[in-house]
Each structure stands twice: as C-alpha cells, then as structure tokens.
C-alpha cells in the first residue's frame, strides 16, 4: 500500500496539557477535509453509551440526502427472461437456467437479483452461478446489489469475500466508483448502513489507508458512521504500519463524531501514545477509563507496562503490575515476558531472574519468548553458562528451540571467545533444519573479533555475503576495529570501502583510528582518497577531526602510495 506524504500525516508533539491536547493534527484525510482535526479535544469528554448500535451508525448532522436511483423496468424479451429465470431459480432448476446463460445481460442480471433479494441464499447462489457462466454480465452495480442483500441479512463473511474480489482488480479509480455504486443502489435495495461499514472495515483489513480514510469521510458526509469494531480495526492497522500519529488523529475524529470507544479502543490509544514515547498521556487515558465506564483489562496493564519498560522506567512498570494484582487481574505470560525483557535490556539479570521465578511460582508457563529473552540477556553480559542452563530447561520442558535461541547461545559463547563451542552449535542448526541468518553470522564474527582473529572474522563476513545475508553497521565496525588493532590498516580500509558502497559510515572514533594508523604507516594518499569518497557521499561523521588525524606532518618524512582506489 502507499502511504500519504509525511506532510499530510499527523504528528504528536508535546506531552503537556492533557492526553489529547498533545495532538497537533494536519488534515490527514486526503480529498475530504476534516477541518476540525486541527482543534484540540476536550480534556474531559462526555461519551454516549459505550456500545454503538446499528441505528447509531446514522448521524443527525444535516447529512447530504442519499440519492435515489432506479432501474428502468424490464419490457418485452427482457421482462420474459427475468420472469422465466426467476421461476427456474425458485424451483432450483439449474439445468434449465443454464440453457438461458447465453442470453444473460447486465440489465437482466440486476433485475433478477432485485426480484430475489428477499431470499439472500438464492441471491448468492444466482450471483455465484453468473460468475461461473457469464462473468462479463456482472457489473459493479450488480456486485453492489448483492452486497446490499447480504449485509442487510448480516452475512458478512460472504459479502466481504465478494468485496475482496472486487478490490482485487486494483483499478486506479475503483474506490470512488465503488462507493458511488453502493450509494446509488442503497435505496433501491432498501439497504442497511452496514454495507458502508463493511467497505470501510475491508479497506482497514487490507491496510488501504487512503481508501479507508476517504470512505470514512464519504460515509460521514451522507450521514453514516462505521461501527466501533471497524474503527478499532482501522486503528490496529495504523499501529501495525507504525503510524501511531495518524491513529491518534483518527481517534480524535472518532470522538468529534461521537463514535463511542470501547476498552479495546482505549488500549490502542494508550499503545499509540506509548509508541510515540508519550507515557504521561497514555497514563492519563488509563486514569480516565473508569470515569468512562471501562474496566481495565490485562491487555490495558500490559500496554502500560510495555510502554514504561521501553522507556527504562522499570519501577513504575512494576507498580502497574502490583496495581493489576490489587485489582484482581492476574498477570499473564505477556506481562512477565515484558518485565523480563525490560530488566534484561537494562542488564539487570538478577531482577529478571526474580520475575522469572515468580512467573513459575504463579503457574504461568514460560514460553519460547521468555527463554529467548533471558538467554539473550545473559549472553549480552557474557554469561554463557547461565544461558546454557536455560537452554537445557527449555528442552526438558518440551519447548521448541528456534534460530533466535541458537543465535543467543552462540552470541554468549562468542562474547567469551569460546568460538569452538559456538561452532558446535552452528552444526546443530542443520540437524534441526534451521538456517543461519544475519544474527548468526554477526555472533560468529563477534567471537573472532574478541579473539582478534581478524582474518577468520573477514572470512565469515564473506561467507555471510555469499549466503545472501546483509551485514549491518555494527559488523563493519567490528571488522574495522579488529583490523586496526592488528595494525592491518589496508584491510581496514578495504572494509571501509565496502561499507561506503552500502551507504554506511563508521563512527568517528573508529574512523580516527583508521586514519591515524594510515598516517603512521605513511599512507596519507590512501587516507585522503578515503576521506574524499566519504565527503563526496556525505558520509563523513560530523565529529570526525580530519585536522587531528590527517593534516599532521609525517614522522619519517616519507609517504607511501596506497593501493586502493
């Protein structure tokens, strides 16, 4: 899908002045202006009943009248065909109906559908039959008619399947034509607002941002509003796309149109604020939930705990865990995993292990995420022994070991320079039908760099490239640093050139180390070539002090031309 340009999207800036006063919104909905989205929301809004009924999908805000379009009445042969086809249909005489298939026209199909619309089963059967025997006679209007029939009878799976079939054509102007087709046939089919809700929700499911927002605005113009479940799906899709800013802007528009949220909506709003690092606003939403008639769920607390852990606010995260227990909400595996991750991220393995022990004591079974998080945490601090114990516990508990587990174990061993033991684990990958990935190679390269075995590290780097894995900045920097430590500045320069080809540059410390080494080796010309390449590509770190590392007089008065260009 294509997202709108950044200038069209919402941004969340200040964390002061209330959860929703922090929203600063530009018109994010293309083609239809939501001018009120630039205003702030009330700090203490009043909501109508938290559940949105089907009737409340109609607004009372002077909507545009719904147009009433009719089909010309069938006459002559068209009328005869419609009546005969209808007779065959109600008698399930598909053999005789098939004999008529060559005489199907778009006009006749639409009239047959209208004639049988009170029987949604028969309508769907006829529509499916036409798809098989003469699909060219199924126009967009015929599709719209069957959508009206099915949604009016709440047959959402069938109607969504048909709608997805329409949208798969991916025609550029289809969305606007489809909405108009549904709109103009609405009264003709005595339809329900659910048909527009279905359209909006389907776009949300397919993560079609522009189409969903445009449909929302068109619905509103004609006096319809989507159900809260559909709005929640759209919010969820936006969060999946890492567009928390737009999700908050859309929530603001929901509030303005008095679409009543539910607890799932509030959880997503808190999640959006947490994603943007606005923890204070997320907590304020939480505090307002009770006054809105909502009871926080385990997902509510997990969202806040995750937000605080990601910011390193572990004591506050633990306070929310205590609060949920006080309110008779039992922490689940996600709660414990989130806290364990937060402590591991901070290097507080003792506290992480204490949470792990509490988890098992409360009969919450650790899963693969729990073990992987702990093993990785211990590996990061160079405690491969503890990682190995957890690995054995995983196997005893019948938890399937994956590539993430092996990568964490390999990293732990490599950080301690135990490259032979790590190599044995790499052999196990093939036995378990697992394929080394970029993280596997990164761990192995780390091990060789720890041992200052720069040549072996470089060989692993080349193997990584051949396997189709892409090295990141950290790998390049490790290689450069190790070559420099071994005073192999030519190889370090070679790694730098490969790094530049991928539009990456090392930090100023490693770069200074390389340039200083080249200078002392009398390879100032090579150093200048590398410097110019970086400067031309705009990759030279701002902190890099070229005067300190390059423009100093050679000690022996001799210069040696470098061999790289």
Protein Blocks (a to p, Z undefined) as FASTA:
>chain_A
ZZddfklpccdfbfghijklmpccddfbghiacfklmpccdfbdcdddfbacfklmpcce
hpacdddddddddehjlmmmmmmmmmmmmnopaklmmmmmmmgcfklmmmmmmmmmmmmm
lmmmmmmmmmmmommlmcfklmmmmmmmmmmnopaklmmmmmmmmmmnopaklmmmmmmm
mmmmmmmnopafklmmmmmmmmmmnopaklmmmmmmmmmmnopacdfklmmmmmmmmmmn
opaklmmmmmmmmmmnopacdfklmmmmmmmmmmnopamlmmmmmmmmmmnopacdfklm
mmmmmmmmmnopamlmmmmmmmmmmnopacdfklmmmmmmmmmmnopaklmmmmmmmmmm
nopacdfklmmmmmmmmmmnopaklmmmmmmmmmmnopacdfklmmmmmmmmmmnopaml
mmmmmmmmmmnopacdfklmmmmmmmmmmnopaklmmmmmmmmmmnopacdfklmmmmmm
mmmmnopaklmmmmmmmmmmnopacdfklmmmmmmmmmmnopammmmmmmmmmmmnopac
fklcfklmmmpccfklpacddfbZZ
